[in-house]
Structure formats: structure tokens, C-alpha cells
Amino acid sequence: MGSCPAIEVTEKDRLWNFCPNIGAAYFLAIIFALTTCAHVAQAIIYRKGYCWVISVSALWQTICYILRIMSIKHPASMGYYSGWFILILTAPLWTNAFVYMVMGRMVYNFTSGAKLLGIKAWRFTLYFVLLDILAFIIQAGGASIASGQDKPQHTILLGLHVYMGGVGFQQFFIFVFLYIAFRFHQQVKRERPNRLSQALILLYTEYAVLVLITIRIIFRLIEYASGLDSSIPNHEAYQYIFDSLPMLFALILFNVIHPGRIMPGKQSDFPSRKERKNYFTGNASGSSLQVLPSTQPSGPASMPDPYAFQPKTDHAVTNYGYVRQS
């Protein structure tokens, strides 16, 4: 029987309660690195600056498993152990934030008035991302409290409870978001039925990603519901099945159905704050509406992408003073 460096240390220095599979850690580090590279490349190709968020999510997962490998090789290092422990608990929040950011841009592109439930598309994104940041702060704080060497059990238990509170907060607003997404579906169906199929491709992708995030959240709640007496952390197969793989599939889904392909070009991006401010200033002085130019690709003709979003052609509708032209 082979040796296991992770548990072949003194009782005082031991951080691992089981022998972790270093091969699985190598495999996931490589796969997460590949999807990270793909997301960075897609963000550049489609020229979508907001896609840095999903790239960071994939990067954190990659770093998480690199640190896990280092922790297995250097089992007495609290730095490596705490690093992967904190990252695996918090990295999925970046994916969650990206879902919210994409939905805001879907509202802007696929609704007639760039509003949903009376909320402007960019404010919709802002509100949900701020809530996600708050969940991140709570979860990161709890993970930091729970990690560390020679901490009393009540401190570790406090950290786990704080983390679980942040996870519950995150899941609550996922449910709120799902209701809003349903209303978006109904609004697009009513206002722009000719664009419904394109919107649904991305909307169903978002639903799938949120289901994967919810599976992971339920797993974490069950894992820590028993406090320090839980045996789940000592069986890493559960972590891979209900945490790592769902988050990997979520990242790959956004590689396959990329928002930059469904909503391409500069015309699909939010107008800048300066542009919105100039509109209001100009509108107050009686100037005419600004017109966004068409963003048709230049160069040799190519086959159309059946999933690509086409600019709005309902010229009677204005979005914050911008009339879209095809």
C-alpha cells in the first residue's frame, strides 16, 4: 500500500483528516485552466469587457486546485490549505455575479424599453451584483474565521455558521432572480416574439447555471449543518460531485453558449454613464435624440450565426434616448 504524504505528519501539524487524491486535483486544475483560457480568449474575440468576471471565476477555481495540490505535497503548510479552502468556498460567487450581469444586458437588448418591472437594465445589474458582493463578503468572512490552525472549536463553528448564512443569503436572491427571469421571459414573448428564440437560448443557459449553483449551495448547507461532527468533509468524492463538477459545467456552459455570441457588437453594450448623462443634458435643452450607429461586421462576407442577436428594428421605441438602427 502506497504512502500518503498528506497524513504522514505529526498530529499537531496534520491538516488533512483523510488521504486526498492528488491525481483528481491535477485533473481539475488542468480542466479549470483550459476553461479559464477559453473565457479570456472569448472575452477578447467578442470584445466584451464584462466577461472578466467569469474569467476570474474560472481563474480562482484553477488557483484553488493548484493550492490544493501544493497542500497535499506540503501538508503542514496552513497557507496552502487555507488558500484552497477559502477559494473553493467563494469562487462560485463570481459565476453567480456573471449570471446577473448577463441578465441585465439581456433586458437591455431583448426588451423594447430596456426595462424590467420598471427597473432599468443597468440598475438591475447593479442591484443584484451588489447583493452578490454582500454574499461574497459574508462567505469570505466565514471561511476566513473557520480556516486556520490551532483555533478553538467554537471559533471554527462560528465561521461555519457565518458562511452558511452567506450561502443562504445567496440562495434567497437566486430565487428572487428566477422570478424576475420568468417575468423577463413573459415580457420578451409579449413585446418581441421574433427575438424570443434567441433570448431563450441564453436564458435557458442561465437557468442551467443557477441550478448547478443551487446544487452546490444545498451540498454546502448539508455539509456544515452538523457542524464539526459532519463526516462529509472527510469524503472528497462528495466535494467533487456536488461542488467542483457543477461549477466546472457552469463555466463550460458559458463557453459553449457565450453571451458575446448571442449579443455581439458594441451596440449590444450598455451606453456609458457619460453617454447617458449627455443624453439627459441634451434632452433638457431640447436637443434631438442620439442615434447609435449600426455595428455590422466589416470584411469578407461570412455565414450568419443562427444564435447571434440582431439589433432592434422597432425605431419607434427609444432606450434612454438611443434609437437602435439596423
C-alpha positions as CSV (number, residue, x, y, z in Angstrom):
1,M,0.0,0.0,0.0
2,G,1.4,3.4,-1.0
3,S,2.2,6.1,1.4
4,C,0.1,9.3,1.8
5,P,2.2,12.4,2.4
6,A,-0.9,14.4,3.4
7,I,-1.4,12.4,6.6
8,E,2.2,11.3,7.3
9,V,2.9,14.3,9.6
10,T,2.7,14.7,13.3
11,E,-0.7,15.0,14.9
12,K,0.0,18.7,15.7
13,D,0.8,19.6,12.1
14,R,-1.9,17.5,10.4
15,L,-4.4,19.4,8.5
16,W,-5.9,16.6,6.4
17,N,-8.2,14.1,8.0
18,F,-8.0,11.7,5.0
19,C,-5.7,10.9,2.2
20,P,-6.7,13.3,-0.7
21,N,-6.4,12.2,-4.3
22,I,-3.7,14.3,-5.9
23,G,-4.5,12.9,-9.4
24,A,-8.0,14.3,-9.2
25,A,-6.6,17.7,-8.1
26,Y,-4.2,17.7,-11.1
27,F,-7.0,16.8,-13.5
28,L,-9.4,19.6,-12.2
29,A,-6.5,22.2,-12.2
30,I,-5.9,21.4,-15.8
31,I,-9.5,21.5,-16.9
32,F,-10.2,24.7,-15.0
33,A,-7.1,26.2,-16.6
34,L,-8.4,25.3,-20.0
35,T,-11.8,26.9,-19.5
36,T,-10.1,30.0,-18.0
37,C,-8.0,30.4,-21.2
38,A,-11.1,29.9,-23.3
39,H,-13.1,32.6,-21.4
40,V,-10.2,35.1,-21.7
41,A,-9.9,34.4,-25.4
42,Q,-13.7,34.7,-25.9
43,A,-13.8,38.0,-24.0
44,I,-11.1,39.3,-26.3
45,I,-12.6,37.9,-29.5
46,Y,-16.1,39.2,-28.7
47,R,-14.8,42.4,-27.2
48,K,-16.9,42.1,-24.1
49,G,-15.2,43.7,-21.1
50,Y,-17.7,42.5,-18.6
51,C,-16.6,38.9,-19.3
52,W,-13.6,39.4,-17.0
53,V,-16.0,38.4,-14.2
54,I,-16.5,34.8,-15.5
55,S,-12.7,34.7,-16.3
56,V,-11.9,35.5,-12.7
57,S,-14.3,32.7,-11.5
58,A,-12.5,30.2,-13.7
59,L,-9.1,31.5,-12.6
60,W,-9.9,31.3,-8.9
61,Q,-11.0,27.7,-9.4
62,T,-7.7,27.0,-11.2
63,I,-5.7,28.6,-8.4
64,C,-7.8,26.7,-5.8
65,Y,-6.7,23.3,-7.2
66,I,-3.1,24.4,-7.7
67,L,-3.1,25.3,-4.0
68,R,-4.8,22.0,-3.1
69,I,-2.0,20.2,-4.9
70,M,0.6,22.2,-3.0
71,S,-1.2,21.5,0.2
72,I,-1.2,17.7,-0.4
73,K,2.6,17.9,-1.1
74,H,3.2,20.2,1.9
75,P,0.6,19.0,4.4
76,A,1.9,21.1,7.3
77,S,1.5,24.4,5.4
78,M,-1.5,26.3,6.7
79,G,-1.1,28.9,3.9
80,Y,-1.7,26.4,1.1
81,Y,-4.5,24.7,3.0
82,S,-6.3,27.9,3.9
83,G,-5.9,29.2,0.4
84,W,-7.7,26.4,-1.4
85,F,-10.3,26.1,1.3
86,I,-11.3,29.8,1.0
87,L,-11.2,29.8,-2.8
88,I,-13.4,26.7,-3.2
89,L,-16.0,28.3,-1.0
90,T,-16.0,31.7,-2.6
91,A,-15.1,31.3,-6.3
92,P,-18.6,30.3,-7.4
93,L,-19.9,33.8,-6.4
94,W,-18.1,35.2,-9.4
95,T,-20.1,32.9,-11.7
96,N,-23.3,33.9,-9.9
97,A,-22.4,37.6,-10.4
98,F,-21.8,36.9,-14.1
99,V,-25.3,35.5,-14.4
100,Y,-26.8,38.7,-13.0
101,M,-24.6,40.8,-15.4
102,V,-25.7,38.9,-18.4
103,M,-29.4,39.2,-17.5
104,G,-29.1,42.9,-17.3
105,R,-27.7,43.0,-20.8
106,M,-30.4,40.7,-22.0
107,V,-33.0,43.1,-20.6
108,Y,-31.3,45.9,-22.5
109,N,-31.1,44.0,-25.7
110,F,-34.3,42.0,-25.8
111,T,-37.0,44.3,-24.3
112,S,-38.5,47.3,-26.1
113,G,-37.9,49.8,-23.3
114,A,-34.7,48.3,-21.8
115,K,-36.6,47.9,-18.5
116,L,-37.9,45.0,-16.5
117,L,-40.5,45.5,-13.7
118,G,-39.8,49.2,-14.0
119,I,-36.1,48.8,-13.4
120,K,-33.6,50.0,-16.0
121,A,-31.3,47.3,-17.3
122,W,-28.1,48.7,-15.9
123,R,-29.6,49.3,-12.5
124,F,-31.0,45.8,-12.5
125,T,-27.4,44.5,-12.9
126,L,-26.1,46.9,-10.3
127,Y,-28.6,45.9,-7.6
128,F,-28.0,42.1,-8.0
129,V,-24.2,42.4,-8.3
130,L,-24.2,44.5,-5.1
131,L,-26.2,41.7,-3.3
132,D,-23.8,39.1,-4.7
133,I,-20.8,41.2,-3.3
134,L,-22.5,41.3,0.1
135,A,-22.9,37.5,0.0
136,F,-19.3,37.2,-1.0
137,I,-18.2,39.3,2.0
138,I,-20.2,37.2,4.4
139,Q,-19.0,33.9,2.9
140,A,-15.4,35.0,2.7
141,G,-15.5,36.3,6.3
142,G,-17.0,33.0,7.5
143,A,-14.4,30.9,5.5
144,S,-11.6,33.0,7.0
145,I,-12.8,32.6,10.5
146,A,-13.2,28.8,10.0
147,S,-9.8,28.3,8.5
148,G,-6.6,28.4,10.4
149,Q,-4.5,26.3,12.7
150,D,-5.0,25.8,16.4
151,K,-8.3,27.6,16.5
152,P,-10.8,26.6,19.2
153,Q,-13.8,24.6,18.1
154,H,-16.3,27.4,18.9
155,T,-14.4,29.8,16.6
156,I,-14.4,27.3,13.8
157,L,-18.1,26.6,14.4
158,L,-18.8,30.4,14.3
159,G,-17.1,30.7,11.0
160,L,-19.1,27.9,9.5
161,H,-22.3,29.4,10.7
162,V,-21.4,32.8,9.2
163,Y,-20.5,31.1,5.9
164,M,-23.8,29.2,5.9
165,G,-25.7,32.5,6.5
166,G,-23.9,34.0,3.5
167,V,-24.8,30.9,1.4
168,G,-28.5,31.1,2.4
169,F,-28.5,34.8,1.6
170,Q,-27.1,34.0,-1.9
171,Q,-29.7,31.3,-2.5
172,F,-32.6,33.6,-1.4
173,F,-31.7,36.1,-4.1
174,I,-31.2,33.4,-6.7
175,F,-34.9,32.5,-6.1
176,V,-35.8,36.2,-6.4
177,F,-33.8,36.4,-9.6
178,L,-35.6,33.3,-11.0
179,Y,-38.9,35.0,-10.6
180,I,-37.6,38.1,-12.4
181,A,-36.2,35.9,-15.1
182,F,-39.6,34.4,-15.6
183,R,-41.1,37.9,-15.9
184,F,-38.4,38.7,-18.5
185,H,-39.4,35.6,-20.4
186,Q,-43.0,36.7,-20.5
187,Q,-42.2,40.3,-21.4
188,V,-40.0,39.3,-24.4
189,K,-42.7,36.8,-25.5
190,R,-45.2,39.7,-25.5
191,E,-43.1,42.5,-26.9
192,R,-40.6,40.9,-29.2
193,P,-41.8,37.4,-30.2
194,N,-39.5,37.5,-33.3
195,R,-36.4,37.6,-30.9
196,L,-37.8,35.1,-28.3
197,S,-35.9,32.1,-29.6
198,Q,-32.6,33.9,-29.4
199,A,-33.3,35.2,-25.9
200,L,-34.3,31.8,-24.7
201,I,-31.0,30.2,-25.8
202,L,-29.2,32.4,-23.3
203,L,-32.0,32.4,-20.7
204,Y,-32.1,28.6,-20.5
205,T,-28.3,28.6,-20.1
206,E,-28.7,31.0,-17.2
207,Y,-31.3,28.7,-15.7
208,A,-29.0,25.7,-16.0
209,V,-26.1,27.5,-14.4
210,L,-28.3,28.6,-11.5
211,V,-29.5,25.0,-11.0
212,L,-25.8,23.9,-10.8
213,I,-25.1,26.7,-8.3
214,T,-28.1,25.7,-6.2
215,I,-26.9,22.1,-6.2
216,R,-23.6,23.3,-4.8
217,I,-25.3,25.5,-2.2
218,I,-27.5,22.7,-1.0
219,F,-24.5,20.5,-0.7
220,R,-22.6,23.1,1.4
221,L,-25.6,23.6,3.7
222,I,-25.9,19.9,4.3
223,E,-22.2,19.5,4.8
224,Y,-22.0,22.1,7.6
225,A,-25.4,21.6,9.1
226,S,-24.0,19.1,11.6
227,G,-21.1,21.5,12.5
228,L,-17.8,19.9,13.3
229,D,-19.4,16.4,13.6
230,S,-20.1,16.2,9.9
231,S,-18.3,13.3,8.1
232,I,-18.9,14.7,4.6
233,P,-15.6,16.8,4.6
234,N,-13.7,13.5,5.1
235,H,-15.0,12.1,1.8
236,E,-13.7,14.2,-1.0
237,A,-15.8,12.4,-3.6
238,Y,-18.8,14.4,-2.4
239,Q,-16.9,17.7,-2.9
240,Y,-16.0,16.7,-6.5
241,I,-19.5,15.5,-7.4
242,F,-21.6,18.3,-5.8
243,D,-19.2,21.3,-5.9
244,S,-16.3,21.1,-8.3
245,L,-18.0,19.4,-11.2
246,P,-21.2,21.6,-11.1
247,M,-19.0,24.7,-11.1
248,L,-16.9,23.3,-13.9
249,F,-20.0,22.5,-16.0
250,A,-21.3,26.0,-15.3
251,L,-18.1,27.6,-16.7
252,I,-18.2,25.3,-19.8
253,L,-21.9,26.2,-20.4
254,F,-20.9,29.8,-20.8
255,N,-18.0,28.8,-23.1
256,V,-20.5,26.9,-25.3
257,I,-23.3,29.5,-25.2
258,H,-21.3,32.7,-24.8
259,P,-23.2,35.9,-24.2
260,G,-20.8,37.7,-26.6
261,R,-22.0,35.4,-29.4
262,I,-25.7,35.9,-28.6
263,M,-25.3,39.7,-28.1
264,P,-22.4,40.7,-30.3
265,G,-21.0,44.1,-31.1
266,K,-20.7,47.4,-29.4
267,Q,-24.4,48.2,-30.0
268,S,-25.4,45.5,-27.6
269,D,-23.4,47.0,-24.7
270,F,-24.8,49.4,-22.1
271,P,-24.3,53.1,-23.0
272,S,-21.7,54.6,-20.8
273,R,-22.6,56.8,-17.9
274,K,-21.2,59.7,-19.8
275,E,-23.4,58.9,-22.8
276,R,-26.5,58.7,-20.5
277,K,-25.6,61.9,-18.8
278,N,-25.1,63.7,-22.1
279,Y,-28.5,62.5,-23.3
280,F,-30.2,63.9,-20.2
281,T,-28.3,67.2,-20.5
282,G,-29.1,67.4,-24.2
283,N,-32.7,66.4,-23.8
284,A,-33.2,69.1,-21.1
285,S,-32.0,71.7,-23.6
286,G,-34.3,70.4,-26.3
287,S,-31.7,68.7,-28.5
288,S,-32.6,65.7,-30.5
289,L,-32.1,62.1,-29.6
290,Q,-28.7,60.5,-30.2
291,V,-28.5,57.6,-32.6
292,L,-26.3,54.6,-32.1
293,P,-24.6,53.5,-35.3
294,S,-25.1,50.1,-36.7
295,T,-22.4,47.6,-35.8
296,Q,-22.3,45.4,-38.8
297,P,-19.1,43.4,-39.3
298,S,-16.7,44.6,-41.9
299,G,-14.6,42.5,-44.2
300,P,-15.4,39.4,-46.3
301,A,-18.9,38.0,-46.1
302,S,-19.4,35.1,-43.8
303,M,-22.2,32.7,-42.9
304,P,-24.6,34.2,-40.4
305,D,-24.6,32.8,-36.9
306,P,-28.1,31.4,-36.2
307,Y,-27.7,32.3,-32.5
308,A,-26.4,35.8,-33.0
309,F,-28.6,38.6,-31.7
310,Q,-29.9,41.1,-34.4
311,P,-30.2,44.8,-33.4
312,K,-33.6,46.1,-32.6
313,T,-35.5,47.5,-35.6
314,D,-38.5,49.0,-33.8
315,H,-37.5,52.6,-34.4
316,A,-40.4,54.0,-32.5
317,V,-39.0,52.7,-29.3
318,T,-36.2,54.6,-27.6
319,N,-33.9,53.2,-24.9
320,Y,-32.7,56.1,-22.7
321,G,-32.7,58.4,-25.8
322,Y,-30.8,55.9,-28.0
323,V,-32.6,54.8,-31.1
324,R,-31.3,51.5,-32.5
325,Q,-30.9,51.2,-36.2
326,S,-30.2,48.1,-38.2
